[in-house]
Amino acid sequence: MDRIAYTVTATLPDDGLAREYAAWLLDDHVARVLAAGARSAEVIRIEDPPAPIRVETRYTFPGRAALARYLETHAPGLRAQGLERFGPGRGITFERTVGVIL
């Protein structure tokens, strides 16, 4: 069974908001995604290139079925919580990617 990487990259307008976003991930959100089926997670502040400011959160799921369950069952509520706190009005954009871990 292929392990799957699910990555969310946030592009943030300033350093203060990047720190706030990273703290929320580390203090709350990542634990919720792990409880919902991810096997591991990493939060990465991209340094090179230094601009734009980006924070990448990479989750590993044990397979496509686990990711599909997460996306169908848990992701809508967790995304809504994140957008309530870090919505487009704050200048943040998000990109999501999925890939097979080789």
C-alpha positions as CSV (number, residue, x, y, z in Angstrom):
1,M,0.0,0.0,0.0
2,D,1.4,3.4,-1.0
3,R,1.9,6.0,1.7
4,I,0.4,9.3,0.7
5,A,1.8,12.8,1.4
6,Y,-0.9,15.5,1.7
7,T,0.7,19.0,1.8
8,V,-0.9,22.3,2.6
9,T,1.2,25.4,1.8
10,A,0.1,28.7,3.3
11,T,1.4,32.0,1.8
12,L,1.2,34.7,4.4
13,P,1.5,38.5,4.1
14,D,3.8,39.1,7.1
15,D,5.9,37.5,9.8
16,G,3.6,38.1,12.7
17,L,0.7,36.3,10.9
18,A,3.1,33.5,10.0
19,R,4.0,33.0,13.6
20,E,0.4,33.1,14.7
21,Y,-0.5,30.6,12.0
22,A,2.4,28.2,12.9
23,A,1.4,28.4,16.6
24,W,-2.2,27.4,15.8
25,L,-0.9,24.5,13.7
26,L,1.4,23.2,16.4
27,D,-0.9,23.9,19.3
28,D,-4.1,22.5,17.8
29,H,-4.7,21.8,14.2
30,V,-2.0,19.2,13.5
31,A,-3.2,17.1,16.5
32,R,-6.7,17.1,15.0
33,V,-5.5,15.9,11.6
34,L,-3.4,13.2,13.3
35,A,-6.5,12.1,15.3
36,A,-8.4,12.0,12.0
37,G,-6.1,9.5,10.4
38,A,-2.8,11.0,9.4
39,R,0.2,9.0,10.7
40,S,2.7,11.8,10.9
41,A,3.0,15.5,10.3
42,E,5.7,18.2,9.8
43,V,5.3,22.0,9.9
44,I,8.0,23.7,7.8
45,R,8.7,27.4,7.5
46,I,10.2,27.8,4.0
47,E,13.4,29.8,4.2
48,D,14.8,29.6,0.7
49,P,13.5,31.6,-1.0
50,P,12.7,33.9,1.9
51,A,9.8,35.6,0.1
52,P,7.0,35.2,-0.1
53,I,6.5,34.0,3.5
54,R,5.3,30.3,3.3
55,V,4.5,27.7,5.9
56,E,4.1,24.1,4.7
57,T,2.3,21.4,6.6
58,R,3.0,17.9,5.3
59,Y,0.9,15.0,6.5
60,T,1.6,11.4,5.8
61,F,-1.4,9.0,5.4
62,P,-1.1,5.2,5.3
63,G,-2.8,5.0,2.0
64,R,-5.3,6.6,-0.5
65,A,-8.3,5.2,1.4
66,A,-7.2,6.8,4.7
67,L,-6.7,10.1,2.9
68,A,-10.1,9.8,1.2
69,R,-11.8,9.2,4.6
70,Y,-10.1,12.2,6.0
71,L,-11.0,14.5,3.1
72,E,-14.6,13.3,3.1
73,T,-15.3,13.1,6.9
74,H,-12.9,15.4,8.7
75,A,-11.4,18.0,6.3
76,P,-14.5,20.1,5.7
77,G,-14.9,20.9,9.4
78,L,-11.2,21.4,10.0
79,R,-10.9,23.7,7.0
80,A,-13.9,25.7,8.1
81,Q,-12.2,26.2,11.5
82,G,-9.0,27.3,9.8
83,L,-10.8,29.7,7.4
84,E,-12.7,31.2,10.3
85,R,-9.4,32.1,11.9
86,F,-7.2,32.6,8.8
87,G,-9.6,33.5,6.1
88,P,-8.9,35.3,2.8
89,G,-9.6,38.7,4.5
90,R,-6.3,38.2,6.4
91,G,-4.3,38.0,3.1
92,I,-3.5,34.3,3.4
93,T,-3.7,31.9,0.4
94,F,-3.6,28.1,0.5
95,E,-2.4,25.5,-1.9
96,R,-2.9,21.7,-1.4
97,T,-1.0,18.9,-3.1
98,V,-1.2,15.1,-2.9
99,G,1.6,12.7,-3.8
100,V,2.8,9.2,-3.4
101,I,5.8,8.7,-1.1
102,L,8.4,6.7,-3.0
